[in-house]
Amino acid sequence: MATLALAIAVSVLGSSVANVALPTIARDLGVTPAASVWVVNAFQIAVMVALIPCSSLGDIYGYRRVYGIGLAVFTAASLACALVDSLPMMIVARVVQGLGGAGLMSVNTALIRFIFPRSMLGRGMGFNTLVVATSSALGPTVAAAVLSLASWPWLFAINVPIGLTALAMLRDLPATPRAGHKFDIPSAILNAATFGLLIATLDSIGYGVGGWLPVAEVIALAVVGTLFVRRMLRLPAPMLPVDLFRRPVFALSVATSVSSFIAQSGAYVALPFLLQSVGGMSDARTGLLITPWPATIAVVGPIAGRLSDRFSAGLMGAIGLAIMTCGMLAVGLMPQHPVWWDVAWRMSMAGAGFALFQAPNNRLMISSVPRERSGAGSGMLSTSRLLGQSIGAAMVAICFSLTEGSGVAHGAVVAVFTGAAFSALATVLSSLRMIRSATD
């Protein structure tokens, strides 16, 4: 678990620290702020299109091997990011880094399943939640600390010694059984085209791109996505595990996960606008006041993981998501110019609710698939998270676009309330799992 913690922490930090340095990167590389956004987008798109193929490779060749290759690629690409001197080279390095990150994320929870016995699997998921939440919370702080002492290339260079340490510990990860089927290259191509078009479509809708482009993207997505799903339905061990969706508990868990991450991602994007426009707060103060949300996840996550070994994930998820919904409603109803503690308790409430849901949901998702297809379950877990985050960011952009004449504060409030609606939907979906479990 120490090996997993190091690698996952560095991959989470690698995806978040670049955001803080974008203005500096744009200035040093001589590009516009809009162009510099591709430093972030290139990484996210690469992760999204490679997650499912990497999880399939894990089933076929072993999770430890895929994890190790992903870690090596991520570490080498981090060094490349620190040495580039142009935006095109940076984008290429970030794409490669994203491919390595996909190797880590795609089989992470599958490895946890083989590290912990079934009766303690929730503890493993809770520990993983702790690492991810702590890394997310520390990302902006670590970036600010590094930038105060050194230039932006060091944001990527610090990944190298941590990655090398994790690589040296790789032999401690367990060997896992391998599937008998071969890697399906046509499915990998269709997967990349489907998810690439999905991200492009969400970006076009979110940024209000007009004309024929969004229409063309939607049509292309429908055609390619249909071909992809039809191919998956014909295969005995499909890369995208559509056959697992015939299991109601798995399908409901994925839908719950996507809805919850739409809510959380939307809130994370909208909150800085809300706090600065309604609360009149500085950038630094805004960052500090958002921190209670991920910090509470880091505290409550391990506790929720232990509880999930004893109690129903559907019940814990429904309770947690109901608390998260109330917390998000409380954030949306926040008065003007609130004192710090009046913001902190609302953030902590939302974070605690999300933590009560996440570890039990991850445990249920990974344990509801056959052990020999743990990679497919792990890949879907990560894909549902990234899909929810992408939709959540697009949702906020749409809310701002629809409320353009009413001011930034109004748009941010609408986005938070919309996120609360998705959290309420996730509460209902989680509750349905209890009914299905009772029926089964």
N, C-alpha and C positions, 0 to 999 in steps of 0.2 A: 504493500500500500504506500510505502514511502516513495518507491520508484514511480508509481502512478501519480502520486501527489506532486512530485517535482515536475513531471512532464506536463500534466494538466495545468498546473499553475503557470508554467512558462507559456503554454499555448493560449491561455486566457489573457495573460498579460500582453502577449504578442498581438492579440486582436484588439486591445483597448488602449494601450499606451500611445499608439500612433495618432489617435484622435486629438489628443492634447497638443501634439507638436505640428499639426497640419499647417498653421500659419507660418511657423518657422521653416518647415520643409518647403513650402511654396516659395518663400522669399529666397532661400538659399539655392534652390534649383531653378529659379527664374521662371516660374509658371504662375498662372492665375489661381486664386483660391478654389474656383470651380474645378479646375483641372486637378488640383491636389487631392480632391475627394476620392480620386481613383486609387490613391494609396490605401484607402480603407475598402473601397468597393472591390478592388482586385482580389484582396484576401477573402472577403466574404463570398464572392461568387465562386472562387476556386474551391472553398470548403463545401459549399452547397452542392456543386455538381459532382464532387468526388466522394462524398460521404457514403452513399449507397454502394458504389463499386468497391470502395475500400472495405466495407463490411462484408461484401461477398468474398473478397480476397481473403479476409480473415477466416471465414468459414472453410475455405478451400485449403489454405496454406498454413493456418494457425494464427491465433490472435497475437501471440508474442512476436512472431516474425513481422507481421504487418505493423504492429505498434513500434517495433524497433526501427524499421525502415522509415516510417513516418517521422519518428523522433530525429533520426539522422538527417533526413531531408529538411525538416524544420530548422534544425540547428545550423546546417550549412547555409540555408537560405537567409537566416538571420544575420550571419556574417556578411553575406552578399549585400543585404539591405544596408548594412553599416558602411559599405565601401563604395556604393554607387554614387555617380555624380550627375545623373540626369533622370528626368521623370520616366522616360520609357524603360530604362534599366531598372528603376525602382519598381515599376509596375510588374515587370517580368519576375523580379526577385520576390515580390509579394504574392504573385500567383503561385510560384513554387513553394513559398512558405505556407500558403493556404492548402496546397496539396499535401504537404507534410502534416499540417494541423488536422486535415481530414483523416489521415491515417491514425492519428492519436484518438480523435473524438469518436471515430466509427466503432472501435472495439473496446473502448475504455470500460463501459459497464459490462460487456461480455467477460472481460478479464476479472472484474470484481465478482461475477457469478462463480468463477472457478477458484477464487481466493477464499471466499467465505462459505461455510456450510449453509444450506438452505435456511436453517433455523436462525441464522445470524445475518442473512443477506441484507436486511433492512439497515443494520449497523454500517455495512459497507457503503450502501447508498447514502446514508446520512453523512458519513465521512467524506464522500465525494462531493456532496452538497456543501459541506463546510469549506472544502478546498476551493471550489468554483466561486462560492459567494465571497470568500475572503479575498481571493485574487481579483474579483470584479470590483470589490470595494477599495482595494489598495491600488488599482490601476492608475487612476488620476493622481493619487498621492505619490506613487513611485515615479510617474512621469514628471511631475512637478519637481520632485527632489533631484532627479537626474539632470533635468534641464537647468536647474539652479547652479549645478556644479560643472556641467559639461555640455557639449553640443548634442544635437538630436541623434546623430549616428549611434551614440552610446545607448539609446533606448533599445536598439536592436542588438548591439554587441553584448549587452549583459545577459542575453539569452544563451550565448555560446557556452560559458562555463557551467551554467545550470544544466543545459542540454547534455553536455559531455559527462557530467556527473551522473545524470539519469541513465545514459547509455552504458556507463560502467557498471551500473546496478541492474542492468536488463536481465541478466541470467537468473535473478531472483524471482522473476515472473513465472507462473506455472506454464508448463506445456499443456496444450489442449488438443482434443481430437479434431480430425480433419474430415471434411465432407468428401464424398467420392465424385462429385460432378466437376466439370471444367468451368473455367471462367468464360462468361458469355460476352464477347466483344460487341456484337450488335446491340445487346441490351445496354451496355455501358455507354455506347454512342447515343442511343435514344434517351437514356437517363440524363446525360449531360445536356442534350438539346432541350428536353422537357423542362428541367429545372433552370437552365440558363434563360429560356424564354419566359418562364414564370417570373424570375427576378427582374428581367427587362420590362415585362408588362407591368409589374407592381411599381417599378420606378417611373414609368411613363404616366401611369394613373396618378401616382402620388405627387409628382411634380407638375401635373396639369398639362402635359404635352398635348398639343392639339393636332389636327390634321389626320392624315391617313395612317400614320405610324402606329398608334395604339390599336387601331382596328386590325391592321395587318398582324401585329403581335398576338392579339387575341385569337385570330383565325389560325395562325401558325401553331400557337400553343394547343389549341383544340385538336388540330390534325395530328401533330407529333405526339401529344399526350395520349390520344386514342390509340395510335399505333403501338405506343409503349405499353399501355395497359393490356391491350389485346395480346401482345407477345408474352407478357408476364402470365396471363391466364392459361397459356398453352404449355408452359414449362413446369416440370415437376418440382424444381427448386428455383423459383424466380428470384432475380436480383432484388427487385422491389417486392417485398413479401406480401403481395396482394392476397395470397391464399390465407395468410394469418388474419386478415380482416374478416374472415368468416367466423372467427372466434369473437363473440360479442364483447367480452371483457377487454380484449386487445384493441378492438376498434374504438370502443368508448374511451379507453385510456389514451389513445392517440388523439382523438378529438378533444378530450379534456385538456391534454397537454398543449395542443395548438392554441386553443381558446385562452388558456391561462397566460401563455407567453405573448399573445397579442395584447392582452391587458397590461402585463408588466412592461413590455417593450414600449407600448404607447405611452405609459406613464413616465418611463425614464426619459423619453424624448420630449414630452410636453412639460415636465416639471421645471426644468431650468427657465423656460419662458414664463411659466406661471409664477414662480417665486420672484423672478426679476421684475415682472410687470405688475403683479398684484402686491408682492411684498416689498418691492423696491430694494432688493438685495444685490450685493456685488457678486461677481463670478466666484470668488473664493468662499464667500458665505453660502452661496447656493450649493456649491459642492459639498460643504460640510453638512448642510441640512438634508441633503439627499442621502448621505452616508448611512443614517439609521436604518434605511430600508435593507440594503445588502448586509449590513452589520448584524441586524436581527436575524436574517436568514442564516448567517454563519453560526449564531448562537443556538437557534431553535432547530436547525437542520439535523444535527446528530441526535437530538432528543426525539425528533419525529421519526428518524430512522429506527431507533430502538423500539419505539412504540409500534412501528409498522410490522415488527416481527410478532406482535401479539394481537393487534386489532386490524379490522378490515380497512383496506386502502380506500374503498369507496366511501366509508364513513369518515375516515380521517380527512380525505380529500374534500368531501362536502363541507365539513366543519371548517377546515382551513380556508377554502375558497370563499365561504360565506363571510369569514372574518376579513379576508382580503377585500371583498366587495365593499364591506362596511368601511374599511380603512380608506379605500379609493374615493368613496362618496364623501367621507370626512375631509379628504384632501381637496376635493372639488368645492366643498362648502367652506373652505378656509376663509376667515375674515381678512380684510385688507390690513397690511402692516402687522402681521402676527408676531408675537414674541417667539424665541427659538424653541421653547419647550412645547408650544402649541403646534408647531410644525413637526417636531421630533416624534411626538406620540402618534400622530397620524401616519407618519412614515413607518414607524415601528409596528403599528397594527397591521398595515398592509404587508410588510415583510414577514411578520410572524405567521400570518395566514398562508402566504405563499410557501413558506418553509414547511408548514404542517402538511401541505399537499404534495410537494415535490418529491421528497424521499419515498413516501409510500407509493406514489404513482410510478416512479422509476422502478421500484422493487416489483410491483405488480406487472408492469410491461415486460421486464426482462425475464421474470419467472413464468410468464404465461406462454412462452415459446419453447419448443424443444431445445434441449441443451446443445445439440449439434448445430442449431441455427441461432445460437445466441448472438452471433455477429449481425444477423439480419434484424433481430430485436434491438440491439444496441444502435445500429445504424438508423432505424426508424425513430428511436428515442432522440438522437441528436438532430435528425432531419425535422422532426416535429417542433423542436425548440427553435431551430434556425428559420423554419417556415413561419412560425408564429411571430418571431422577432421582425422578419421582413414585412409581414402583413401589418404588424403594429406600427412600424415606422411609416409605411404608406398611409395607414389610417390617420395618423396625426397630420401628415401633409394634406390629406383630403379635408380634414376638419379645418385647418388653417385656410385652405382655399375657399371653402364654403362660407367662412365667416370673415372674409377679407375686409369687408367694410366696417366690421364691428370692433376691430382692434385685436392685438395679439393676446391680451388677457382673456377675452371671450373665447377665442379659438382654443387656447390652452385648456380652459375649463371644459369646453365641449369635448375635447379629446380625452380628458380624464374621465368624464362621465361616460363616454363611449367605451373606454377601457373597462369601466365598472360594469357596463352591460355585458361585455364579453366574459368578465369574471363571474357574473351571475349565471351566464349560460354554462360556463365550466362547472359551476356548482350543481346545476341540474344534471349535466352529463355524468358527473361523478356519483351523484345519488342513484342514477339508473344502474350503475354497476352493482350496487347492493341488491337491487331487484333481480338482476341477471344471475348474481351469485346464488341468491336464494332459490331461484327457479332451477338452476343447474344442480 
